């Protein structure tokens, strides 16, 4: 699914939108866990990490497109985070 494809199948009800957001967040979490796992290996496979990062970023872009319809903007961090949210 391409980033723009999400607009073609935009859910029409609040419940459907919530389900899509949940699915996207689950996929982002899934790929993020894979990235962290591969980064923890003694011999990192940079190709795999890059592939996983690209896939995760596709889901993030889809989430951004969906949320943008409601005036919300998704911003990727410019530096790796430690898992903590800013106060």
FENRAKA-V207691 format. One record per backbone hydrogen bond with DSSP energy under -0.5 kcal/mol. NH is the residue of the N-H (numbers start at 1). CO is the residue of the C=O. E is the energy in kcal/mol with one decimal. If there is no record, write none. Layout:
nh->(NH:NH)
co->(CO:CO)
e->(E:E)
//
This chain:
nh->(6:6:7:8:8:9:10:17:18:19:20:21:22:23:24:25:26:27:28:29:30:31:32:33:34:35:36:37:38:39:40:40:41:41:44:46:49:50:51:52:53:54:55:56:57:58:59:60:61:62:63:64:65:66:67:68:69:69:70:71:72)
co->(2:3:4:4:5:5:7:13:14:15:16:17:18:19:20:21:22:23:24:25:26:27:28:29:30:31:32:33:34:35:36:37:37:38:42:44:45:46:47:48:49:50:51:52:53:54:55:56:57:58:59:60:61:62:63:64:65:66:67:68:67)
e->(-0.7:-1.0:-1.5:-0.7:-0.6:-1.2:-1.0:-2.4:-2.5:-2.2:-2.2:-2.6:-2.4:-2.5:-2.6:-2.5:-2.3:-2.2:-2.5:-2.5:-2.4:-2.5:-2.3:-2.3:-1.7:-2.3:-2.5:-2.4:-2.4:-2.3:-1.2:-0.5:-0.6:-0.6:-0.8:-1.0:-2.4:-2.6:-2.4:-2.9:-2.5:-2.5:-2.1:-2.7:-2.6:-1.5:-1.6:-2.2:-2.5:-2.1:-2.4:-2.6:-2.3:-2.3:-2.9:-2.2:-0.9:-0.8:-1.9:-1.8:-2.0)
//
